[in-house]
């Protein structure tokens, strides 16, 4: 998969696992993270529900690059649209309609 570029817009779950597997096989994965979510892969001694999610994110984020973008702002949407032009695959985990709104947004 060397040379394959994948843009990831997920947090955890099937999309993050899919891109982890592709990154393990040599794909270049760029994960876009929301500023409010922070890095879910933080550390912690206890394993409550939040810590378990962080551990899962740490596991699934291996071999990936990351970039923080605020997709609720026109500037972040513009950067995403420009980035997407250079990638072969986009993996997202949004509810229905969100990607359509992002694709149709016009930066101010």
Buried (B, 14 or more C-beta within 10 A) or exposed (E): BEEBBBBBBBBBEEBBBBBBEBBEEEBBBBBBBBEEEEEBBEEEEEEEEEBEBBBBBBEBBEBBEEEBBEBEBEEBBBBBBEBBEEBEBBBEBBEEEEEEEBEEBEEE
